[in-house]
Amino acid sequence: MIFHSSGVALHWRWLLSGALVVLCLCAVISISFGAVSLSLSEIGLWLQGKSSLQTQIIIEDIRLPRMLLALCIGALLALCGTVTQGLFRNPLADPSLIGVSAGASAGASIVIVLLSQLHWNMLGVPVVSVGAFIGGLIAVMVVYRIATGVNGTSVATMLLAGIAITFLTGSLSSILEFYADDEMLRRISLWRMGGLDAANYTHAMIAASVLIVLLVLLPQTAKALDAFLLGESEARHLGIDVDKIKYILIVSVAVGVGVAVALAGSIAFVGLVVPHMLRMLVGPAHRFLLPLSAIGGAVLLLLSDVLSRTLVAPTELPVGILTAFLGAPLFISLLRHRHEYGMR
């Protein structure tokens, strides 16, 4: 069934309720499946505080923090993807266009290769994650500075600057890999594949805190994002402070994707496929797209993480490989059938 903006407005409560139910089911599946499967009765006993010590350890020490982190990271990536597509007025845009992912990768590579002797944590976050977050922020700051002039911030210039910074930081990462030893190369490679195996409550709390802030902040920009689809001049005529909104959106995407990449590595396609698919299904109204994209991204990453733990159990696949493997064919299918959804 295809929902257009007017239809979604009439069925919004049912649509949101259904999405939340699906999210809860996926969360239960995430806790249930792994190298050791847990039945619903075992989970029920754990909720009552009557489970065995083994079940308690599996859920509380391993699967619960991982489930929470996957939920928050998936929601962050899809939410930032929705904002990026609205900002660039392109349903094929991705958060990596502004250089945050490439910058984070370069930051992580710098720490792994040049600061490999450092093993300290900052508030429970490894130094590699801190380096990745800083690298992503610096890349976005440079892109924003290049794109901003006396006439404001140019979206087209930002796109081109993002491509240039992506190539520049990619070259820096390649140079570092050239001088890295085998162990460093393996760490860089695994980090780029993305993974949730290092999940803990600290990581989940950081991701949840950023997600809550964005879920409060970004819906307030929904009308501005809708106006951007008409063009910046039209948005200004509607009384929108275009440059201020752009700054808020760019900072939000930089922080959201920076935290996601820092905590879980590079996870592809979540920020592209989920908002693009929902935009085709429910229309371009961002008051619907933003919350639905957050839920959809969480669902996709939760299911991908379950597959990463079970396909070749007890070995675990990096979740970034699964999202790319699942996301690419789905995205190609969407592109091939886009005319059925009124897309050109």
C-alpha positions in Angstrom: 0.0 0.0 0.0 1.4 3.4 -1.0 0.9 6.2 1.5 1.0 9.8 0.3 1.3 12.8 2.6 -2.4 13.3 3.1 -3.0 9.6 3.7 -0.2 9.5 6.2 -1.7 12.4 8.1 -5.0 10.4 8.5 -3.3 7.2 9.5 -0.4 8.6 11.4 -1.1 7.1 14.8 -1.7 3.7 13.3 1.4 3.9 11.2 3.7 5.1 14.0 2.2 2.5 16.4 2.8 -0.3 13.9 6.4 0.9 13.4 7.0 0.9 17.1 5.6 -2.6 17.5 7.9 -3.9 14.7 10.8 -2.2 16.5 9.9 -3.9 19.8 9.7 -7.3 18.1 13.1 -6.7 16.5 14.6 -5.8 19.9 13.3 -9.1 21.3 14.7 -11.0 18.3 18.0 -9.3 18.9 18.1 -10.5 22.5 16.9 -14.0 21.6 19.2 -15.0 18.8 23.0 -15.5 18.8 25.6 -18.2 19.3 23.3 -19.4 22.2 19.6 -19.0 21.4 17.2 -17.9 24.2 13.5 -18.8 24.2 10.7 -16.3 25.0 10.1 -18.1 28.3 13.8 -17.6 29.3 13.5 -13.9 28.5 10.3 -13.8 30.5 12.0 -15.4 33.5 14.8 -12.9 33.2 12.3 -10.0 33.2 10.9 -11.5 36.4 14.4 -11.9 37.9 14.1 -15.7 38.0 16.5 -16.6 35.2 19.6 -18.8 35.5 23.0 -17.1 36.0 24.0 -18.0 32.4 20.9 -16.4 30.9 21.4 -13.3 33.1 25.0 -12.9 31.9 24.2 -13.5 28.3 21.4 -10.9 28.3 22.7 -8.2 30.7 26.4 -8.3 29.8 26.3 -9.1 26.1 23.0 -8.8 24.2 21.2 -6.0 26.0 23.9 -3.3 25.5 24.5 -4.6 22.0 20.8 -4.3 21.2 20.6 -0.8 22.6 23.7 0.3 20.7 22.4 -1.2 17.4 19.0 0.5 17.9 20.6 3.9 18.5 23.3 3.7 15.8 20.7 2.6 13.2 18.3 5.3 14.2 21.1 8.0 14.1 22.3 6.9 10.6 18.8 6.9 9.1 17.8 10.1 10.8 20.9 11.9 9.5 20.3 10.4 6.0 16.8 11.9 5.9 18.2 15.3 6.9 20.9 15.0 4.2 18.5 14.1 1.5 16.3 17.1 2.5 19.2 19.5 2.7 20.6 18.5 -0.7 17.1 18.1 -2.2 18.1 14.7 -3.5 16.6 11.4 -2.4 19.8 9.7 -3.4 22.0 11.7 -1.0 23.9 10.1 1.8 25.4 11.6 5.0 28.9 10.7 3.8 28.6 13.4 1.1 29.8 16.0 3.5 32.9 14.1 4.3 32.1 13.0 7.9 32.6 9.2 7.3 35.9 9.7 5.4 37.1 12.1 8.0 36.3 9.7 10.8 38.1 6.9 8.9 41.2 9.1 8.6 41.0 10.0 12.3 40.8 6.4 13.3 43.7 5.5 11.0 45.9 8.2 12.5 45.3 6.9 16.0 45.9 3.3 15.0 49.1 3.9 13.1 50.7 6.9 14.8 49.3 6.6 18.4 49.2 2.8 18.6 50.9 2.9 22.0 48.0 4.8 23.6 45.5 2.5 25.3 43.6 5.0 27.5 39.9 5.5 27.4 37.9 8.8 27.6 34.8 8.2 29.7 34.9 4.6 28.7 35.4 5.3 25.0 38.6 4.0 23.3 41.0 6.5 21.9 40.4 5.2 18.4 36.7 6.2 18.7 37.7 9.6 20.0 40.1 10.1 17.1 37.4 9.0 14.6 34.8 11.5 16.1 37.3 14.3 16.0 38.4 13.4 12.4 34.7 13.5 11.3 34.0 16.8 12.9 37.2 18.4 11.4 36.2 17.2 7.9 32.7 18.7 8.2 34.1 22.0 9.6 36.4 22.3 6.6 33.6 21.5 4.1 31.3 24.0 5.8 34.0 26.7 5.8 34.7 26.2 2.1 31.0 26.3 1.2 30.3 29.4 3.2 30.8 32.9 1.7 29.4 36.4 1.9 26.2 35.1 0.2 25.7 32.3 2.7 26.3 28.6 2.5 26.1 27.0 -1.0 24.7 23.5 -1.0 26.3 22.8 -4.4 29.7 24.0 -3.2 29.3 21.9 0.0 28.7 18.8 -2.1 31.8 19.4 -4.2 33.9 20.3 -1.2 32.6 17.1 0.5 33.8 15.1 -2.5 37.2 16.8 -2.4 37.6 16.3 1.3 36.6 12.6 1.0 39.3 12.1 -1.6 41.9 14.0 0.5 41.2 12.1 3.7 41.1 8.9 1.7 44.6 9.6 0.4 45.8 10.3 4.0 44.3 7.0 5.1 46.0 5.2 2.2 49.4 6.8 3.1 49.0 5.6 6.7 48.1 2.1 5.6 51.2 2.0 3.4 53.4 2.5 6.5 51.3 0.4 8.9 52.3 -3.1 10.0 50.1 -6.2 9.7 48.4 -5.8 13.0 47.6 -2.1 12.3 46.3 -3.0 8.9 44.0 -5.6 10.4 42.7 -3.1 13.0 42.0 -0.5 10.3 40.3 -3.1 8.1 38.0 -4.4 10.8 37.1 -0.9 11.9 36.1 0.0 8.4 33.9 -3.0 8.1 31.8 -1.8 11.1 30.9 -3.9 14.1 29.0 -3.9 17.3 31.1 -6.5 19.1 32.6 -3.9 21.5 29.2 -2.7 22.6 28.7 -1.7 26.3 26.4 0.4 28.3 28.7 3.4 28.1 28.6 3.3 24.3 24.9 2.8 24.3 24.3 5.7 26.7 26.4 8.1 24.5 24.6 7.1 21.3 21.2 7.3 23.1 22.0 10.7 24.5 22.9 12.1 21.0 19.8 10.4 19.5 17.4 11.9 22.0 18.8 15.4 21.4 18.4 15.0 17.6 14.9 13.5 18.0 14.0 16.6 19.9 15.8 19.1 17.7 15.3 17.9 14.1 11.5 17.7 14.0 11.5 21.4 14.7 13.2 21.8 11.3 10.7 19.7 9.5 8.8 22.6 7.9 12.1 24.2 6.8 13.2 20.9 5.2 9.9 20.7 3.4 10.4 24.3 2.1 14.0 23.4 1.0 12.4 21.0 -1.5 10.9 24.0 -3.3 14.3 25.8 -3.4 16.2 28.1 -1.1 14.7 31.3 -2.6 11.2 30.0 -2.0 12.2 29.0 1.5 13.4 32.5 2.2 10.2 34.0 0.9 8.4 31.8 3.4 10.3 33.5 6.2 12.8 30.8 6.9 16.3 31.7 8.1 17.9 29.4 5.6 21.5 29.9 6.7 20.7 29.3 10.4 18.7 26.1 9.5 21.5 24.9 7.3 24.0 25.3 10.1 21.8 23.4 12.6 21.3 20.6 10.1 25.0 20.3 9.2 26.1 20.3 12.8 23.4 17.7 13.6 24.5 15.4 10.8 28.1 15.8 11.7 27.6 15.0 15.4 25.1 12.1 14.7 27.1 10.4 12.0 30.4 11.1 13.8 29.2 9.4 17.0 27.7 6.5 15.0 31.0 5.9 13.1 33.1 6.4 16.1 31.3 3.8 18.2 30.5 1.2 15.5 32.8 1.9 12.5 31.7 2.4 9.0 28.2 1.0 8.4 27.0 1.5 4.8 23.6 2.0 3.2 21.5 2.5 6.4 21.5 6.3 5.9 20.7 6.0 2.2 18.3 3.1 1.8 16.0 3.6 4.8 15.0 7.3 4.2 14.9 6.8 0.4 12.5 3.9 0.7 10.3 5.6 3.2 10.3 8.8 1.1 8.9 6.7 -1.8 6.3 5.1 0.5 5.0 8.0 2.6 5.9 11.0 0.6 8.3 14.0 1.3 6.7 15.4 4.5 9.6 15.4 7.0 7.3 15.4 10.1 6.6 11.8 9.1 9.9 10.9 7.5 12.1 11.9 10.5 10.6 9.6 13.2 9.8 6.8 10.7 13.3 6.9 9.4 14.8 6.6 12.9 12.6 3.6 13.6 13.4 2.0 10.2 17.1 2.5 10.6 17.0 0.9 14.0 15.0 -2.1 12.7 17.4 -2.6 9.8 20.5 -2.5 11.9 19.0 -4.8 14.6 18.1 -7.4 12.0 21.5 -7.1 10.3 23.2 -7.5 13.6 21.2 -10.7 14.3 22.3 -12.1 11.0 25.9 -11.2 11.6 25.8 -13.2 14.8 23.9 -16.2 13.5 24.9 -16.9 9.8 28.3 -18.3 10.6 28.0 -18.9 14.4 30.0 -19.0 16.6 32.1 -16.8 14.3 30.7 -13.3 13.9 30.6 -11.3 10.7 31.1 -7.5 10.8 27.7 -5.9 10.6 28.8 -3.3 8.0 29.3 -6.2 5.6 25.7 -7.3 6.1 24.2 -3.9 5.7 26.1 -3.4 2.4 25.2 -6.9 1.2 21.5 -6.5 2.1 21.3 -2.7 1.3 22.8 -2.7 -2.2 20.4 -5.2 -3.9 17.4 -3.6 -2.1 18.5 -0.1 -3.3 19.0 -1.3 -6.9 15.5 -2.9 -6.8 14.0 0.4 -5.5 15.7 2.3 -8.3 14.5 -0.1 -10.9 10.9 0.2 -9.7 10.9 3.8 -8.7 8.3 4.7 -11.3 5.8 2.6 -9.5 6.1 5.0 -6.5 5.7 8.1 -8.5 9.5 8.8 -8.6 11.3 10.2 -11.6 
